[in-house]
Amino acid sequence: MTRKKVKLAYIIDDNARKATFKKRKKGIVKKVSELTILCGIDACAIISNPYDSQAEVWPNPKGAKHIIKRYLKTPVIDETKNMNQERFIMQKISKAMEKLDKQRNENREKQITLAMFECMAKRKNLEKFTIGDLKDMDKFIENYMKDIKSKIDELA
């Protein structure tokens, strides 16, 4: 028999909320325990209880303090492996911006190439181009000529 999908919303009934908290807390502690056993790692869980002033600490307060101290002593080099959400998003944005710049440069290069071929094939006048377009064409032609010269030198 399959379980029903639980609607994630605040539970209004106090008794139902306490019972759900108790069950979920037990499940989390069990999962952390299994993780430490199966993967051979140190882990701890600190669960604040809204119904009790004392927070539950697994495996025990001394073990949790030891794990937290070790985490805080992690050198900066290893800290780069720990990625928080903000750093992850900033990294994604940076990569997307680099990709966008690269695509813009490729598009501009293709526009210039197309314009040059139009000028050569149809004998169009260069007056329709801006000074920036003409400078870009000049730079593109120079780079293209350098590539051709280097290929000739390789073959010779």
mmCIF file of the C-alpha atoms, coordinates in Angstrom:
data_MODEL
# 
_entry.id   MODEL 
# 
loop_
_atom_site.group_PDB 
_atom_site.id 
_atom_site.type_symbol 
_atom_site.label_atom_id 
_atom_site.label_alt_id 
_atom_site.label_comp_id 
_atom_site.label_asym_id 
_atom_site.label_entity_id 
_atom_site.label_seq_id 
_atom_site.pdbx_PDB_ins_code 
_atom_site.Cartn_x 
_atom_site.Cartn_y 
_atom_site.Cartn_z 
_atom_site.occupancy 
_atom_site.B_iso_or_equiv 
_atom_site.pdbx_formal_charge 
_atom_site.auth_seq_id 
_atom_site.auth_comp_id 
_atom_site.auth_asym_id 
_atom_site.auth_atom_id 
_atom_site.pdbx_PDB_model_num 
ATOM 1   C CA . MET A 1 1   ? 0.000  0.000  0.000   1.00 0.00 ? 1   MET A CA 1 
ATOM 2   C CA . THR A 1 2   ? 1.447  3.367  -0.989  1.00 0.00 ? 2   THR A CA 1 
ATOM 3   C CA . ARG A 1 3   ? 1.573  6.372  1.249   1.00 0.00 ? 3   ARG A CA 1 
ATOM 4   C CA . LYS A 1 4   ? -0.390 9.522  0.570   1.00 0.00 ? 4   LYS A CA 1 
ATOM 5   C CA . LYS A 1 5   ? 1.609  12.590 -0.349  1.00 0.00 ? 5   LYS A CA 1 
ATOM 6   C CA . VAL A 1 6   ? 1.829  14.830 2.694   1.00 0.00 ? 6   VAL A CA 1 
ATOM 7   C CA . LYS A 1 7   ? 0.758  18.415 2.192   1.00 0.00 ? 7   LYS A CA 1 
ATOM 8   C CA . LEU A 1 8   ? 3.538  20.580 3.590   1.00 0.00 ? 8   LEU A CA 1 
ATOM 9   C CA . ALA A 1 9   ? 1.752  23.252 5.559   1.00 0.00 ? 9   ALA A CA 1 
ATOM 10  C CA . TYR A 1 10  ? 1.675  24.429 9.141   1.00 0.00 ? 10  TYR A CA 1 
ATOM 11  C CA . ILE A 1 11  ? -0.279 22.013 11.324  1.00 0.00 ? 11  ILE A CA 1 
ATOM 12  C CA . ILE A 1 12  ? -2.867 24.022 13.226  1.00 0.00 ? 12  ILE A CA 1 
ATOM 13  C CA . ASP A 1 13  ? -3.895 21.377 15.769  1.00 0.00 ? 13  ASP A CA 1 
ATOM 14  C CA . ASP A 1 14  ? -1.429 21.431 18.703  1.00 0.00 ? 14  ASP A CA 1 
ATOM 15  C CA . ASN A 1 15  ? -1.684 17.715 19.496  1.00 0.00 ? 15  ASN A CA 1 
ATOM 16  C CA . ALA A 1 16  ? -1.227 16.681 15.876  1.00 0.00 ? 16  ALA A CA 1 
ATOM 17  C CA . ARG A 1 17  ? 1.719  19.097 15.527  1.00 0.00 ? 17  ARG A CA 1 
ATOM 18  C CA . LYS A 1 18  ? 3.414  17.669 18.657  1.00 0.00 ? 18  LYS A CA 1 
ATOM 19  C CA . ALA A 1 19  ? 2.898  14.102 17.455  1.00 0.00 ? 19  ALA A CA 1 
ATOM 20  C CA . THR A 1 20  ? 4.260  14.946 13.987  1.00 0.00 ? 20  THR A CA 1 
ATOM 21  C CA . PHE A 1 21  ? 7.250  16.732 15.536  1.00 0.00 ? 21  PHE A CA 1 
ATOM 22  C CA . LYS A 1 22  ? 8.019  13.717 17.701  1.00 0.00 ? 22  LYS A CA 1 
ATOM 23  C CA . LYS A 1 23  ? 7.806  11.270 14.769  1.00 0.00 ? 23  LYS A CA 1 
ATOM 24  C CA . ARG A 1 24  ? 9.834  13.447 12.397  1.00 0.00 ? 24  ARG A CA 1 
ATOM 25  C CA . LYS A 1 25  ? 12.486 14.119 15.042  1.00 0.00 ? 25  LYS A CA 1 
ATOM 26  C CA . LYS A 1 26  ? 12.855 10.391 15.634  1.00 0.00 ? 26  LYS A CA 1 
ATOM 27  C CA . GLY A 1 27  ? 13.185 9.847  11.862  1.00 0.00 ? 27  GLY A CA 1 
ATOM 28  C CA . ILE A 1 28  ? 15.884 12.506 11.499  1.00 0.00 ? 28  ILE A CA 1 
ATOM 29  C CA . VAL A 1 29  ? 17.915 11.086 14.386  1.00 0.00 ? 29  VAL A CA 1 
ATOM 30  C CA . LYS A 1 30  ? 17.598 7.612  12.879  1.00 0.00 ? 30  LYS A CA 1 
ATOM 31  C CA . LYS A 1 31  ? 18.785 8.873  9.469   1.00 0.00 ? 31  LYS A CA 1 
ATOM 32  C CA . VAL A 1 32  ? 21.813 10.629 10.999  1.00 0.00 ? 32  VAL A CA 1 
ATOM 33  C CA . SER A 1 33  ? 22.670 7.474  12.943  1.00 0.00 ? 33  SER A CA 1 
ATOM 34  C CA . GLU A 1 34  ? 22.413 5.357  9.779   1.00 0.00 ? 34  GLU A CA 1 
ATOM 35  C CA . LEU A 1 35  ? 24.550 7.835  7.863   1.00 0.00 ? 35  LEU A CA 1 
ATOM 36  C CA . THR A 1 36  ? 27.348 7.638  10.430  1.00 0.00 ? 36  THR A CA 1 
ATOM 37  C CA . ILE A 1 37  ? 27.265 3.834  10.445  1.00 0.00 ? 37  ILE A CA 1 
ATOM 38  C CA . LEU A 1 38  ? 26.953 3.244  6.691   1.00 0.00 ? 38  LEU A CA 1 
ATOM 39  C CA . CYS A 1 39  ? 29.405 5.904  5.526   1.00 0.00 ? 39  CYS A CA 1 
ATOM 40  C CA . GLY A 1 40  ? 31.804 5.867  8.469   1.00 0.00 ? 40  GLY A CA 1 
ATOM 41  C CA . ILE A 1 41  ? 31.586 9.606  9.040   1.00 0.00 ? 41  ILE A CA 1 
ATOM 42  C CA . ASP A 1 42  ? 31.152 11.808 12.064  1.00 0.00 ? 42  ASP A CA 1 
ATOM 43  C CA . ALA A 1 43  ? 27.816 13.598 12.192  1.00 0.00 ? 43  ALA A CA 1 
ATOM 44  C CA . CYS A 1 44  ? 25.638 15.253 14.761  1.00 0.00 ? 44  CYS A CA 1 
ATOM 45  C CA . ALA A 1 45  ? 22.134 16.628 14.976  1.00 0.00 ? 45  ALA A CA 1 
ATOM 46  C CA . ILE A 1 46  ? 20.872 19.433 17.167  1.00 0.00 ? 46  ILE A CA 1 
ATOM 47  C CA . ILE A 1 47  ? 17.103 19.710 17.219  1.00 0.00 ? 47  ILE A CA 1 
ATOM 48  C CA . SER A 1 48  ? 15.475 22.586 19.016  1.00 0.00 ? 48  SER A CA 1 
ATOM 49  C CA . ASN A 1 49  ? 12.241 21.553 20.665  1.00 0.00 ? 49  ASN A CA 1 
ATOM 50  C CA . PRO A 1 50  ? 9.502  24.200 20.804  1.00 0.00 ? 50  PRO A CA 1 
ATOM 51  C CA . TYR A 1 51  ? 7.689  22.161 23.489  1.00 0.00 ? 51  TYR A CA 1 
ATOM 52  C CA . ASP A 1 52  ? 10.702 21.773 25.779  1.00 0.00 ? 52  ASP A CA 1 
ATOM 53  C CA . SER A 1 53  ? 13.400 24.246 26.780  1.00 0.00 ? 53  SER A CA 1 
ATOM 54  C CA . GLN A 1 54  ? 16.114 21.626 26.246  1.00 0.00 ? 54  GLN A CA 1 
ATOM 55  C CA . ALA A 1 55  ? 17.346 20.990 22.685  1.00 0.00 ? 55  ALA A CA 1 
ATOM 56  C CA . GLU A 1 56  ? 17.943 17.371 21.723  1.00 0.00 ? 56  GLU A CA 1 
ATOM 57  C CA . VAL A 1 57  ? 21.524 16.644 20.721  1.00 0.00 ? 57  VAL A CA 1 
ATOM 58  C CA . TRP A 1 58  ? 22.601 13.463 18.964  1.00 0.00 ? 58  TRP A CA 1 
ATOM 59  C CA . PRO A 1 59  ? 24.782 11.475 19.673  1.00 0.00 ? 59  PRO A CA 1 
ATOM 60  C CA . ASN A 1 60  ? 25.426 13.500 22.855  1.00 0.00 ? 60  ASN A CA 1 
ATOM 61  C CA . PRO A 1 61  ? 26.416 17.088 23.709  1.00 0.00 ? 61  PRO A CA 1 
ATOM 62  C CA . LYS A 1 62  ? 30.109 16.209 24.087  1.00 0.00 ? 62  LYS A CA 1 
ATOM 63  C CA . GLY A 1 63  ? 30.230 14.401 20.713  1.00 0.00 ? 63  GLY A CA 1 
ATOM 64  C CA . ALA A 1 64  ? 28.379 17.233 18.983  1.00 0.00 ? 64  ALA A CA 1 
ATOM 65  C CA . LYS A 1 65  ? 30.779 19.839 20.436  1.00 0.00 ? 65  LYS A CA 1 
ATOM 66  C CA . HIS A 1 66  ? 33.737 17.794 19.175  1.00 0.00 ? 66  HIS A CA 1 
ATOM 67  C CA . ILE A 1 67  ? 32.292 17.614 15.640  1.00 0.00 ? 67  ILE A CA 1 
ATOM 68  C CA . ILE A 1 68  ? 31.403 21.317 15.594  1.00 0.00 ? 68  ILE A CA 1 
ATOM 69  C CA . LYS A 1 69  ? 34.883 22.319 16.825  1.00 0.00 ? 69  LYS A CA 1 
ATOM 70  C CA . ARG A 1 70  ? 36.473 20.177 14.125  1.00 0.00 ? 70  ARG A CA 1 
ATOM 71  C CA . TYR A 1 71  ? 34.266 21.796 11.495  1.00 0.00 ? 71  TYR A CA 1 
ATOM 72  C CA . LEU A 1 72  ? 35.117 25.298 12.701  1.00 0.00 ? 72  LEU A CA 1 
ATOM 73  C CA . LYS A 1 73  ? 38.846 24.469 12.586  1.00 0.00 ? 73  LYS A CA 1 
ATOM 74  C CA . THR A 1 74  ? 38.561 23.454 8.925   1.00 0.00 ? 74  THR A CA 1 
ATOM 75  C CA . PRO A 1 75  ? 41.262 25.317 6.998   1.00 0.00 ? 75  PRO A CA 1 
ATOM 76  C CA . VAL A 1 76  ? 40.285 27.861 4.370   1.00 0.00 ? 76  VAL A CA 1 
ATOM 77  C CA . ILE A 1 77  ? 41.573 25.578 1.583   1.00 0.00 ? 77  ILE A CA 1 
ATOM 78  C CA . ASP A 1 78  ? 39.105 22.847 2.540   1.00 0.00 ? 78  ASP A CA 1 
ATOM 79  C CA . GLU A 1 79  ? 36.358 25.410 3.121   1.00 0.00 ? 79  GLU A CA 1 
ATOM 80  C CA . THR A 1 80  ? 36.152 26.027 -0.619  1.00 0.00 ? 80  THR A CA 1 
ATOM 81  C CA . LYS A 1 81  ? 34.761 22.508 -0.933  1.00 0.00 ? 81  LYS A CA 1 
ATOM 82  C CA . ASN A 1 82  ? 31.870 23.490 1.338   1.00 0.00 ? 82  ASN A CA 1 
ATOM 83  C CA . MET A 1 83  ? 29.522 25.436 -0.902  1.00 0.00 ? 83  MET A CA 1 
ATOM 84  C CA . ASN A 1 84  ? 26.644 27.431 0.450   1.00 0.00 ? 84  ASN A CA 1 
ATOM 85  C CA . GLN A 1 85  ? 23.685 28.475 -1.636  1.00 0.00 ? 85  GLN A CA 1 
ATOM 86  C CA . GLU A 1 86  ? 24.856 32.058 -2.159  1.00 0.00 ? 86  GLU A CA 1 
ATOM 87  C CA . ARG A 1 87  ? 28.290 30.975 -3.405  1.00 0.00 ? 87  ARG A CA 1 
ATOM 88  C CA . PHE A 1 88  ? 26.657 28.375 -5.660  1.00 0.00 ? 88  PHE A CA 1 
ATOM 89  C CA . ILE A 1 89  ? 24.315 30.970 -7.209  1.00 0.00 ? 89  ILE A CA 1 
ATOM 90  C CA . MET A 1 90  ? 27.157 33.479 -7.653  1.00 0.00 ? 90  MET A CA 1 
ATOM 91  C CA . GLN A 1 91  ? 29.248 30.806 -9.379  1.00 0.00 ? 91  GLN A CA 1 
ATOM 92  C CA . LYS A 1 92  ? 26.350 29.965 -11.710 1.00 0.00 ? 92  LYS A CA 1 
ATOM 93  C CA . ILE A 1 93  ? 25.818 33.657 -12.516 1.00 0.00 ? 93  ILE A CA 1 
ATOM 94  C CA . SER A 1 94  ? 29.524 34.136 -13.213 1.00 0.00 ? 94  SER A CA 1 
ATOM 95  C CA . LYS A 1 95  ? 29.621 31.159 -15.588 1.00 0.00 ? 95  LYS A CA 1 
ATOM 96  C CA . ALA A 1 96  ? 26.466 32.360 -17.334 1.00 0.00 ? 96  ALA A CA 1 
ATOM 97  C CA . MET A 1 97  ? 27.946 35.863 -17.772 1.00 0.00 ? 97  MET A CA 1 
ATOM 98  C CA . GLU A 1 98  ? 31.142 34.394 -19.256 1.00 0.00 ? 98  GLU A CA 1 
ATOM 99  C CA . LYS A 1 99  ? 29.071 32.277 -21.624 1.00 0.00 ? 99  LYS A CA 1 
ATOM 100 C CA . LEU A 1 100 ? 26.993 35.322 -22.614 1.00 0.00 ? 100 LEU A CA 1 
ATOM 101 C CA . ASP A 1 101 ? 30.127 37.401 -23.317 1.00 0.00 ? 101 ASP A CA 1 
ATOM 102 C CA . LYS A 1 102 ? 31.573 34.591 -25.414 1.00 0.00 ? 102 LYS A CA 1 
ATOM 103 C CA . GLN A 1 103 ? 28.330 34.287 -27.375 1.00 0.00 ? 103 GLN A CA 1 
ATOM 104 C CA . ARG A 1 104 ? 28.168 38.042 -27.931 1.00 0.00 ? 104 ARG A CA 1 
ATOM 105 C CA . ASN A 1 105 ? 31.736 38.041 -29.256 1.00 0.00 ? 105 ASN A CA 1 
ATOM 106 C CA . GLU A 1 106 ? 30.959 35.132 -31.596 1.00 0.00 ? 106 GLU A CA 1 
ATOM 107 C CA . ASN A 1 107 ? 27.811 36.882 -32.837 1.00 0.00 ? 107 ASN A CA 1 
ATOM 108 C CA . ARG A 1 108 ? 29.706 40.127 -33.446 1.00 0.00 ? 108 ARG A CA 1 
ATOM 109 C CA . GLU A 1 109 ? 32.425 38.263 -35.316 1.00 0.00 ? 109 GLU A CA 1 
ATOM 110 C CA . LYS A 1 110 ? 29.811 36.578 -37.518 1.00 0.00 ? 110 LYS A CA 1 
ATOM 111 C CA . GLN A 1 111 ? 28.108 39.918 -38.202 1.00 0.00 ? 111 GLN A CA 1 
ATOM 112 C CA . ILE A 1 112 ? 31.412 41.442 -39.269 1.00 0.00 ? 112 ILE A CA 1 
ATOM 113 C CA . THR A 1 113 ? 32.254 38.457 -41.484 1.00 0.00 ? 113 THR A CA 1 
ATOM 114 C CA . LEU A 1 114 ? 28.852 38.616 -43.132 1.00 0.00 ? 114 LEU A CA 1 
ATOM 115 C CA . ALA A 1 115 ? 29.171 42.364 -43.704 1.00 0.00 ? 115 ALA A CA 1 
ATOM 116 C CA . MET A 1 116 ? 32.636 41.919 -45.259 1.00 0.00 ? 116 MET A CA 1 
ATOM 117 C CA . PHE A 1 117 ? 31.380 39.229 -47.626 1.00 0.00 ? 117 PHE A CA 1 
ATOM 118 C CA . GLU A 1 118 ? 28.443 41.441 -48.618 1.00 0.00 ? 118 GLU A CA 1 
ATOM 119 C CA . CYS A 1 119 ? 30.837 44.264 -49.386 1.00 0.00 ? 119 CYS A CA 1 
ATOM 120 C CA . MET A 1 120 ? 33.060 42.011 -51.508 1.00 0.00 ? 120 MET A CA 1 
ATOM 121 C CA . ALA A 1 121 ? 30.292 40.154 -53.326 1.00 0.00 ? 121 ALA A CA 1 
ATOM 122 C CA . LYS A 1 122 ? 27.920 42.991 -54.060 1.00 0.00 ? 122 LYS A CA 1 
ATOM 123 C CA . ARG A 1 123 ? 30.472 45.778 -54.154 1.00 0.00 ? 123 ARG A CA 1 
ATOM 124 C CA . LYS A 1 124 ? 28.509 47.631 -51.503 1.00 0.00 ? 124 LYS A CA 1 
ATOM 125 C CA . ASN A 1 125 ? 29.736 50.962 -50.316 1.00 0.00 ? 125 ASN A CA 1 
ATOM 126 C CA . LEU A 1 126 ? 31.353 51.111 -46.879 1.00 0.00 ? 126 LEU A CA 1 
ATOM 127 C CA . GLU A 1 127 ? 29.492 54.323 -46.054 1.00 0.00 ? 127 GLU A CA 1 
ATOM 128 C CA . LYS A 1 128 ? 26.613 52.443 -44.435 1.00 0.00 ? 128 LYS A CA 1 
ATOM 129 C CA . PHE A 1 129 ? 28.918 51.137 -41.664 1.00 0.00 ? 129 PHE A CA 1 
ATOM 130 C CA . THR A 1 130 ? 29.767 53.008 -38.489 1.00 0.00 ? 130 THR A CA 1 
ATOM 131 C CA . ILE A 1 131 ? 33.334 53.789 -37.483 1.00 0.00 ? 131 ILE A CA 1 
ATOM 132 C CA . GLY A 1 132 ? 33.088 51.092 -34.805 1.00 0.00 ? 132 GLY A CA 1 
ATOM 133 C CA . ASP A 1 133 ? 32.040 48.535 -37.437 1.00 0.00 ? 133 ASP A CA 1 
ATOM 134 C CA . LEU A 1 134 ? 34.950 49.494 -39.657 1.00 0.00 ? 134 LEU A CA 1 
ATOM 135 C CA . LYS A 1 135 ? 37.419 49.258 -36.763 1.00 0.00 ? 135 LYS A CA 1 
ATOM 136 C CA . ASP A 1 136 ? 36.054 45.824 -35.865 1.00 0.00 ? 136 ASP A CA 1 
ATOM 137 C CA . MET A 1 137 ? 36.409 44.757 -39.500 1.00 0.00 ? 137 MET A CA 1 
ATOM 138 C CA . ASP A 1 138 ? 39.987 46.004 -39.570 1.00 0.00 ? 138 ASP A CA 1 
ATOM 139 C CA . LYS A 1 139 ? 40.825 44.091 -36.376 1.00 0.00 ? 139 LYS A CA 1 
ATOM 140 C CA . PHE A 1 140 ? 39.140 40.960 -37.710 1.00 0.00 ? 140 PHE A CA 1 
ATOM 141 C CA . ILE A 1 141 ? 41.051 41.164 -41.002 1.00 0.00 ? 141 ILE A CA 1 
ATOM 142 C CA . GLU A 1 142 ? 44.358 41.642 -39.159 1.00 0.00 ? 142 GLU A CA 1 
ATOM 143 C CA . ASN A 1 143 ? 43.701 38.588 -36.970 1.00 0.00 ? 143 ASN A CA 1 
ATOM 144 C CA . TYR A 1 144 ? 42.642 36.563 -39.996 1.00 0.00 ? 144 TYR A CA 1 
ATOM 145 C CA . MET A 1 145 ? 45.825 37.568 -41.854 1.00 0.00 ? 145 MET A CA 1 
ATOM 146 C CA . LYS A 1 146 ? 47.968 36.581 -38.836 1.00 0.00 ? 146 LYS A CA 1 
ATOM 147 C CA . ASP A 1 147 ? 46.280 33.157 -38.794 1.00 0.00 ? 147 ASP A CA 1 
ATOM 148 C CA . ILE A 1 148 ? 46.949 32.709 -42.512 1.00 0.00 ? 148 ILE A CA 1 
ATOM 149 C CA . LYS A 1 149 ? 50.631 33.716 -42.129 1.00 0.00 ? 149 LYS A CA 1 
ATOM 150 C CA . SER A 1 150 ? 51.125 31.311 -39.235 1.00 0.00 ? 150 SER A CA 1 
ATOM 151 C CA . LYS A 1 151 ? 49.590 28.452 -41.243 1.00 0.00 ? 151 LYS A CA 1 
ATOM 152 C CA . ILE A 1 152 ? 51.854 29.293 -44.213 1.00 0.00 ? 152 ILE A CA 1 
ATOM 153 C CA . ASP A 1 153 ? 54.889 29.263 -41.871 1.00 0.00 ? 153 ASP A CA 1 
ATOM 154 C CA . GLU A 1 154 ? 53.832 25.873 -40.497 1.00 0.00 ? 154 GLU A CA 1 
ATOM 155 C CA . LEU A 1 155 ? 53.546 24.410 -43.972 1.00 0.00 ? 155 LEU A CA 1 
ATOM 156 C CA . ALA A 1 156 ? 56.860 25.867 -45.198 1.00 0.00 ? 156 ALA A CA 1 
# 
